[in-house]
């Protein structure tokens, strides 16, 4: 399942109003969100490889291996 984008885009003025602690929390949240998207992208890539692997197996059953 795809991660949800929980953070909204903040304007420059809104960012200037944040305390250092709030900025740290924001960065940590964005890092966690990025990690979730990277894991999701890897999951999708693994599924594509699995599908391609099944296609090659299916093709070989119908047409035989090329010599």
C-alpha positions, 0 to 999 in steps of 0.5 A: 500500500502506498504511503500517504503524504501527510505533510502540506506544503508550507510557505516561506513565511510559515517556515520562518515562524516555526521554532527550531524544535518544530523544524526538527520535527518537520525534517524528521517527519519528511525523512520518515515519509521519504523512507516509506516512499523508497520502501514502496518503490522497492516493493513495486520494483520487486513485483515488476521483476517477479512478473517478468520472471513469470513471463519468461517461464511462461514463454519458455513453456510455449515456445521452448528455450532458444538454442 
